[in-house]
Amino acid sequence: MPDIDITGFDLSQPSADFRADPFPFYAAFLREAPVLRQPDGSVLLSRHADLDRIYRDTNLFRSDKSEVFAPKFGRGTPLYEHHTTSLVFSDPPLHTRVRKIMTSALTPRAIARMEPGLVAAVDALLDQMEAHAQVDLIEDYAAAIPIQIIGNLLDVPHEERAPLRDWSLAILGALEPDLSAEEMARGNRAVEAFLTYLRDLVARRRARPGNPETDVLTRLINGTPEGEQLSEIELLQNCIFILNAGHETTTNLIGNALALLHDHPDQLARLMDDPALVTPMIEEALRYLSPNQLGNRETTATVEIGGVEIGPGTNLHLCIGAANRDPEVFADPDRFDVARKPNRHLAFAGGPHICVGLTLARLEGRIAVARFLERFPEYHLLDGRAAGGRIRFRGYAALPARLGKG
């Protein structure tokens, strides 16, 4: 990788080079400044061991963002209310209560019951693409899969799913370190529109409950068998969270995996020779191009990380993309290896906040990639691929392809 000067690096004002390819910067962080103070007083962390420690310790490192997000979004705005109520940015007791209800709705048995519907949805998309000489593997495939699966989870009528993706992209886009006024306004409008829709959907579901074994929205409305329930605003905001958490990251996982296999034909050949490698391949795609590149925590007391003293109330940027290339943990970390083992990546975070939907995301990734390769083993990416343009999330906005030889 080229030498990178990280003197004065500011995550809130990222350069075009960092946006285009952050990995040389990550290598420099790990090598030169794994604990990197930012101009605004926050700290950027890149070592796997440091992130792993922070994920596991919810006493010294909190997830609640009520103070951090106040200057970013403004207290009382739709974005502020959403991002300080959803599961990912909350601490016990709210996090414990909400997560318990969500995990009760996403049991291994419930996810196993989703598999036939997932296979059917994937096959239908493959059938549609087969009729076209050229397709976009994001728009026509990777982005369509999680929308359908989450729509099925919440039993959203098919004719009402069209706005879901745009709402999700606008709300998640507001988490970027640098944000324009228009992006902020778009995010606020998306939260308002999504809440309006969900109030109506929840009212309909209360009037006509679904099967709680298969309808996650009905399960969330009902709460746990022990009688724990979400308030109305917690229910609505965490329905938005379910869509957001499972949409863009899973889209990125599928799109990134197909792009990586195309760009590493030797690894694609290994996978084609041994289809069972699809399971470790998905883990390697999660590590090599983590769909979520950045996380955050806030210190609750003075702590020492890597010999650096950090005061209480400091915002920490957890650089997942760098930690997943840490040479202290991963041999030859910049090599894409579909059979890599062990693979202790942090793409799903860790500790009590480990991604609640990780089993479903892995299932979607495995089925989407395996069935695509069974149908189109000679696919070829064309000129015109476009990066997603995000810093926090890494993926493609477009992946034009031919499904046969180029």
N, C-alpha and C positions, 0 to 999 in steps of 0.2 A: 504494500500500500504506500502511496506517496506520503512524504513528510507533511504534516499539517501544523501550522502555528495556532495554538489555542490560547495564546496570550489575549486576555480581554474578552474571551468568548462569552457571549450573552445569549442565553436561550430565548429571551423575550424579543430579540432582534436577530433572528438567524439569517445567515448569509444564503445566497442562492446556491452556493456549493454545498452547504450543509443540507439544505432542502433536497437537493438532487441526489446526494450520496452521503449520508451521515457516517458510514462505517469507517472511513479513514479518521474522522474526528473521534469516534468511539475508541479506536485503537490508541489514539493519542491521549485521550482521557485516562484510559487504563494504564498506560505506560508512564505518563507524566503527572497527572493530577486526578487520581480517582476520587478525591474529595475536592470539588472545585467550587469555590465561592463565586456567587453571581453578583452583578452590580446592585441588585435590589435587596441583597442580604440573604437570599435563599442559597441553597447548596445543591449542587448537582453531583450525584453519586453514581458510580459505574461498576464497581466490583460486585461479582456474584455473591461473595460471602457477606458483604455489607447489606445488600438487598435482602438476602435470605434471613439475616438477623432481624432486620427491620420488620419484615412481613410477620415474623413469629412473635414479636414483642408489641402487644397492643397497649401496654401501659406507658412505655416511653415514647411510642410513635402512634399518634392517633390519625384516624381517617377522616374525622369530621372536618368539613370545610366551611363551616358557617362564617368564620372570620376571614379565611383566605379568599373566599368567593365574594365577600361583601364589596370590596373595592373593584373587583373584576366585573361583576354583574349588576351590583346595586341591590341592597336589601329590598325584598318585596317584589322584585321582578319575577316573571315566569321562570326564567332560567335559574335564578337564585333559588326559588322555591323547589324546583325540580331537583337540581343537583345537590341540595342539602337535605333532601328527603329520601332519595333513592338509596338502595342497599350499599352501593360501592363507596359512598361518601358518608357513611354513618358509623357510629361506634355503639357498643353495648350501652344501655339495654335495647335500644331500637334495632341495632344490627342483629342481635341475637334473636329477637322476636320475629323480625321479618324473614331472616334467613331460615329459621325453623319452619315457617309456613311455606316458603318457597321450596325447600328441600323435600318437604312432605308431598309436594306436587310433582317433583322431578325425581322420583324413585327409580332405581334400575328397572323395576317391572314396568313403570309408566313409560320409560324411554324405550324399552324393548317393544312395547306396543306401538310406538311411533315408527318403527323401522319399515314395516310394509308400506305405510303412507309415504315415507321418505323415498323408498325405492321407486314407487309409482310416480312421484313428482319428478324425480331425476330422469326416469325413462321417458316421461312425457316431454321434458325439455330436450332430451337427446333426439327424440323423434322430430320435434319441431326444427331443430338445427340441421338435421340431416338433409332437409329439403333445400338448404341454401348453400350457395357456392362459397360465401364468406359470412362469418359470424363474428360477434364480439363476445369473447368468453366471460366478460364481466356482465354486461347488460343482459345477454341472452342466457347466461348460465349461472355464474357464481353468485350474482346478486339476487337472482330469482329464487334460489333454493332456500336460504334462510327466511326470506319473507313468507314463503309458502309454509315452511315448518312452524314458524312462530305464529303465523295466522291460524294454522291448525291447532297449535297449543292453546291459543285463546279462543278458538272457534269463531274467528272473525269471518263473516260471510265473504266469499270470494269477490263479489262485486264491490266490496267496500275496502279492498286492500290497496288500491292504486296509490293513495297518498302516503302510505306507511314509510316507504323508503326515503322519500324526500324529507318527511318530518324527522326521521332518524338522522339523516346526514346533517341537517341543519342544527339539531340539538347537540350532537356529538362534535360538530365543527366548532361550536362555541367553547369547547375545552382546549382549543389550541392556545399555545403561549402568547401568540400575537393575533389580535382580532380586530377586524375593521368594524366601523359603525354599522355597515350594512349586514355583515355577518352576525353581529349581535342582534340587530333588529329581526333578521330572518330566524334566528334561534328562538327569540321570544315569541314570534308569531307561531312558530311550529309547536311550541309547548302549549300555547293557548288553543290552537286548533286541535291538537291531539287530546287535550283534556276535555274539550267540548264533545269530541267524538266518543271518548271513553265513558263519559257520564251517561250518554245515551245507551251505549253498549251494555254497561253494567246494569242500568235500569231494566233493559230487556232481559238480561240474564237472571236478575233477581225475580222477575215475573215468570220466566220459564227457565229454570235451572237445567244445566246440562248434566252429563254423567261425570261426576267428580273423578272417576278413574281415568278419564281421557281428556276432560276439559279443565285446563289449568285455571282459567278464570273462575269457574264455579268453585274449584278447590280453594282459590285465594279468597273468594267471597265467604265461603263457609268457615275458613280458618282451620285450626287443628282439632283433632278429636278431644283434646283437653280443654277446648273452649277459647283458645287464644285467637284473636281476630285483629285484622288491620283496620285502622280508621279509614274513613272514606278517602281522605287525601293521600294516606299511605298506600291504599289500594291502587288509586289512579296513577300516582307517580311511579310506583313500582311496576305497573303494567307497561308504562313507557320505558322503564329501565330494562325490562325483559326484552322488548323489541330492540332497544339500542345495544344492549350487551351482546345479543345474539345475532345482530344483523351485520354491521360493518366488519366486525372481527372475523366472522365466519366467511363472509364474502372475500375478505383479504386472504384468509387461509386457503380457500379453494383456488382463487386466482393466482396467488403467489406460488402454490404448489405446482400448478400447471405451467407457469412461466419458468420456474426453476428446473423442472424436468425437461422442458424444451431446450433450455440454455445449457443443460448438462446431459448431453445425449448418452454418455457412458453410464450415468446413473439411471436414466430412463431405460436403457437396455437391461441393466441389472433388475430393475423392477418388472419389466416385461418377462424376463426369464424366470422370475420368482415372484408371482403376484402377492405372496404372503408378506413381502417387504412393504406393502402399502401401510401397515401399521407403524413401523419405525420411520417410514418416509414422512408420514404426517407429523410425527414428533420432530423430525429434522427440519421440516418446513416451518414449524412453529418456532424452532430455535433460530434458524438461519435468517429468516425474514419475519420476525415476530409481528403479528398483526397489530398488537399494542406495544408501542415502543417506549412509552413513558408512563410512570405512575407517580403518585404523590403521597407523602405523609407529613405530619407536623410534629415536632418534638414537644413533649410535655415538661421536660426538665433539661438541665444541662447534660449533654452526653459527649462522649469522645468516640469519634469514628476515624479510623486510620490515623490516629495520632493528632487529630484536629478537634479542638473543643468547639462544640456547637451549642448555642444558648437555647433556652426554652422558647417555644413559639416560632421556631424557624421552619420555614417551608422547605421540604426536601423533594427534589426531583429525582425519582428513581429511574435510571436509564436502563430499562429492561433490554433494549436492543444491544447495548454494550455488554451487560452482564452475561448475555447469551453468547457472546464471543470472547469471554474471559479465558485466556490461555491457562490460567491456574486451574480451570475446571474442565475445559474442552481441548483435547488434543487437536492440533491443526484447526483452530476454530473457524478459519475463513474457507474451509473446504466443505462443500455440500456432500454429505455422505448418507445415502438412503438407508444404510444399515447401522448407523452410529449407535453404539451402546457402550457404556451407559449414556444417558442423555438427560441430565438434570436441569433442563431449561426452566425458565421462570415466566414463560409466555402466559401462564394462567395465574401469575402472582404466587402467593403461598400463605401459609398460616391460616388463621380464621377467615381471612378474606379471599381464600383461593376461589377461583371462579366457580359459581354455583352451577353453571351450565356446561362445565368442561366435558362431561361424558357425552352430552348431546352434540357439542361442537366436534369432538373427535369422530363420532359416528357419522355426522354430516360430511366431514372431510374425507373419511375413508370411502364411503359409498360414492360420493360425487366424483372423486378421482378414479377409483377402480372401475366404475361403470363407464366413465368417459373413455378411459384407455381401452377397455374391452371393445367399445364401439368404434373409436377413432384412434387407433394406435399410431397412425402416421400424420397426426395433426401438425400443422406448421404455423407458427406465429408470423404475422406480416409486419411490414413497417407501419408505424403509427401508434405503437403502444404508448399509453400516457400514464404517468405516475399520478397517484391520488392527490399529491400536493400537500398532504398533511405531515406534521412533525410527530404528533402523538400517535397517529395510526399510519401503518405502512401497508400500502397496497396499490392497485392500479385502478385508474378511472376507465381505462379502455385497454382491451387486449384483442385486436383484430386477428383473425385466424382463418386459415383454410383447414378443412377437416381431413383432407387427403394430403398427398405429397405436395410440397410447395410449387 
